[in-house]
């Protein structure tokens, strides 16, 4: 264990600096204080052992959150019940069956901006493409996307631990919950037995012969809302920022599109967006750290992916690296349920974009947000001469 400091994560440069100075763990004095693990091995093992580290928390500065996002904040064995009812919507077979439709949607999104000669990638492409796919899976109206994204920003992009930031987060959650309450009531009043979307199916979910309570259902839909509208958009935006600023990597993708699936894995490894948290269930010595029951801990996936003791020259993107056991989708029972869908969306968008717009560059300074989920607020790209 090395040192004690107070820091809120500000992006990948902060992760790298902390990792270089403080391995495998340090005591972050932010808010009430928590452990932050900086080595791949500690992060992987922590996520694989829910009996040691509970998922009942999501932010390391909030030990007793007044909300429970289901299933990400549910521990085994109850967690498995939720995974089971959701799994069919994100299975490899179902995702693969949607590939042609996803390709059509990606091409349409790129075609809408190509004639402009430039675009604000996050708002015009990065968020639009995966959000259309997600809203279709959920059975939600695409025409309200701007409003949904506003609520998303309130919930996920308030990096501070101060009271004002907490209140903004709660306001966003309340707006989403109120929307789902209205939508559920409407679906129950006018039930369509042939509907294939998650919300329609959720009305019939039951565990152990008992229907799912409305409170739990709302918390599950809230979590899906946040993950579906934010994660792929953020990963795509970081991928595009990298390719726009690394001409050789971009040229390889254009010249040989067959490497794009491999490139996506490498971009996921170097730019993991989720920096998750856990709460200790017992006293223990964990990777040399004297943990007490109830202690909060941060397990930043970016530190795992950029750990140079595991991945040589880890902070450099290398499309020839080969198979790497990155954990950018998490590990253990809470490994991301939507990983197959996310991979397919990223691969297809990179293929369709580079087929149409092979040469582009960044204009101005990209705007980034950090906190528990890293992402870009804006990325201005141009392909004009």
N, C-alpha and C positions, 0 to 999 in steps of 0.2 A: 504494500500500500504506500502511496506517495502523496503526501501533502493534503492541504485543505484550501479551498478557494471558493469564491462565490461567482457563478457565471451562468447566464442563460445562453443556450446554444444559439449562435448566430449564423451557422452555415457550415459548410464542409471545411473551410479553413480553420474554424474554431475547433472542430472535431480533431483535425490533424494535429493542431497545436497541443491540445489536451492529451492526446494519445502519445505524442512525442515526450511530453514532460511528466506524465502521471500514469504509470502502468502498475498493475492491471486495474487499479481502482483509486478513486480519491473521494474525499468528503466534500460535496458541494454545499456551501452554506446558504445558497439561495433559499428564500422563504424559511421553512422550518428545518431545512437541511435534508439531504439524502445522499446515498452512495451513487456514484456514477462509474460503471465498469467500462473499460476502454480496450479490452483484449477480446479477440474473436472467441477464444476458448471459454472465457467466463460468460460472455453474452450467450453463446450457444447453450451452454449447460444450464444457465439460468432459465432460458425460455423452454428448455426441455423438461423442467422439473416443477410443475405447478404445485406439487406437494410442499416444496420449499418456498416458492415465490408465487403468491396469488395474483391473479389477473383482475382482482376486484377494483383496481385503480387503473387509470389511464394516463395521468399526468403526475410526475414525481413530486410536484409541489402541493398536491391535493390528496391528503391521506384518507379523507372521508367524503368522497364526492356525493353530491345530492342527486345523483343519476346513476343508472346502470345501462350501459350500451350492450345489447345482447346480439350475438353471443360472445363478443370480444372481452367483456368484463364478467364472464361466467366461468367458474372453475369446473373441472371434471367432478362428478360424472354428469351433472346436468348439462354441461357444455355440449356433450355428444348428441343429446336429443335435438338441439337446435341445428347442429351441423348436418344431422341426418335429413331434416325437412328441407334444408336449403341446398344440399349437395347436388340434387338433380339439375338445378338451374345453372350450375357452373361446372358440370362434369366435362371431361375431355371430349366425349362423344357429342354432347349437345353443342359445345362451343365450336367444334369442327364443322358441324352441320350448318352453322350460321356463317361460315367463312365467306361464301360468295356474296351474301347480303352485306356483310361488313365491308368487303372490298368495294361494292357498289357505293356504299355510304361514304367511304373514305375518298373515293374518286370524286364524288359529288362535292364534298367539302373543299377539296383542293381546287377543283375547277371553278369554284365560286370566287377564289382569291387570285388565281393565276394571272388574270388580265389586269389586275391592279398594279402589278410590278412590285408590290410590297404588302406586308400585312402585320398586324399585331398578333403574333402567333398564338399566344395563350388564349385570348378571347375569341379569335376568329377560327382557330383550328383545334388547338390543344384541348380546350374544354368542350367544344361543340361535338366533335366526333364521338368520344366515349360517352358523353352525356346522352346523345341520341340513342345509343345502344342500351345504356342503363335504363333510361326512362321507358323504353320499349319493353325491357324485361320486367320492370316493375309494374307497368300499366299506368303510367303517369303522363300528363299532357306536355308535349314538347314546347307548346306555346308559352308555358310559364317558366321556361328554363332560366331566364334572367332573374326572376324572383327567387327561384330555388338557389341559384348561385350566390345571391346576396345573403340568404340565410346561411349557406355553407361558409361564407367568409366570416360571419359572426362567430360560428361555432369553432372553426378550426384555425383561423388565422389571427387570433389574438394571442400573441406570444407571451404577454406579461402575466405575472402572478398577482397583480394588484387587484383591488376590489372592482375597479371599473372594468378591467378585462374580463373578470369572472362574470360580471353582470351582463356584459355584451354576449358572452358565450351562452348564458342561460336564456337570454332573450331570443337568440337564434334557435335554441332547442325548443323553446315554448312555441315559436312560430311554426316549426316543422311538425311538432306534435299536434298542434291545433289543426293543421292542414290534414294530417293523416286521420284524425278523429272524424273530420267532416267526410273525407273520402271513404273511410270504412263504413260509415253510416249510409252513404249513398250506395255503396256496393251491396250492402245487406238489403237495402230497400229494393234494389233492382238487380237481383243476382243473375249473372249469365253463366249457365252451367258449362258452356264451351270455352270460357275464358282461360287463357294459358299463362297469364301474368302472375307474378308473385303475390301481389296484394289480394287478388281474387282467391288464389289457392290458400293463402294464409287464414282466410275466414274459416276454413275447415280443418286447420291443424289441431291435433290433440296429442297429449302426452299421457301415457298410462290410462287411456280411456277418458281423460278429462280434457275439455277444450282449453286452448291457451287463453289465459286471462288477457283482457284488453290492455292492461298496463304493460305486461310483458311483450305483447304484440307490438305496441307502439314503440317500445324501446328497441325492439329488433328492427323495425322499419326505419327508425332514426339512425341506427348504425349503418344500415344498408345505404341510406340516403347520403351519409357523409362519405363512406368509402367509394360509392359509385360515381359521385360527382367530383371527386378530388384526386384520387390516387393516380389513375392512368393519365389524367391531364397533367399532373405534376411530373410524372416520369417521362412522358413524351416531351414536355417542354425542356427538361434538363438534357434529354437526348439531342434535341434540336440545337440547343445552345452549344453543346459540345461539338456537334458536326459543323455548325456554322463558324466555329472558331478553330477547327482543326481540319485544314484543307485536305491533308493526306487521307485521313479517315473517311471524309466525305467522298473523295474521289474513288476510294476502294469500293464503297457501297454502290456508287453510280456505275462503275465499270463491272462489278460482279455482284449483282443483287442476291446471289445465292448465299452470300456470307451474312445477310441481314439477321437471320435468327441467331447466329453466333454473336454478332455485334450487339444485339439486344441484351443477351446474357451478360456481356462485358459491361455495357452501359448500366444495367441494373446493379451489377456488383460495385461499380465505382460511385454511383449516385443513388444510394438507398435513401428513400425519403422519410421513412417512419423511424422515429426515435422513441421506443415504447418504454413503459414503466411497469414495475411490479411492487408488491408489498410482501415482506418476509413473514412467513407463517410460524417461525420458530427461531430460537437462538441457534447460531451455527457459525463455524469458520468456513467462509466461502471464498476460495481463491485468496486466502490470507487476510480476508476482511472479517473483523469481529462483528458479525451481524446479530442484532437483537430482534426478537419477534416484534412486528409492527414497523420495523424500519422500512423506509421507502428507498427505491433504487431505480435508476435509469439504465436501460440497456439499449444504447443507440446502435441501430443497425448499420449506420454509416461507419462507425468505428470498426465494426466487424468486417465490413467489406473492404475497408481501406487499411487493414492491419498488415503491415509489411513482413511480419514474422510468419504469416500464412500465405500471402500472395506476393511474390517478388515484385518489387517496383509497383506496389499495390495502388498507388494514386495516379498511375498512368493507365489510360485505356489502351489495351493491346488486343486487337481482334484475332491475333494468332495465339492467344494464351491457351486455348483449349478448354476442356471441361474444368470449371471451378465450382467448388461446393459453396457458393455464396448463400447467404441467408437473408437476402433482401426482401423476401416474402415472409420472413419470420421463421420460426422453428417450433417443434413440439406441437401440442394439440391445437394451438392457435395459429398455426401456419395459414397464410392467407387463402381463404376459400376461393377467391377469384383469380388465382395466379394463372390458370390456363387462359382465361378470358383476357387478362391483362397482356400476357405475352402475345396472343393473337392480334389484339388491337394494335400493339406497338409495331409488330412486324408488318402488318398490312399498311398502316399509315406511313411507315418509312418507305415501303416499296412504292406506294402510289405517289407520295410526294416526290421522291427522287426520280421517278419515271417522268414526271412532268416538270419539276423544278430542280435541275441537277446542281446549279451553282447559285449560291445566295450568301449573304453576310449579315452580321448584326449591325444595326444602326443605334447609336446611343448606348446607354447603360441599362442592362436588364435590371428589373426591380424584383427583389427576392424577399420572401418571408421565411422565417425559421420556426422556432418553437418545436412542438412535437411532430409536426409534419412539414418537412421542407417543401418549398415550391416557388414558382415564379409568378409574380403578379403581372409582369409584362415582358415581352420579348419581341422587339421590333426587328423584322427581317426584310431585306430588300433583294431583288434579283434584277433590278434595272441596271443598265449600262451607265 
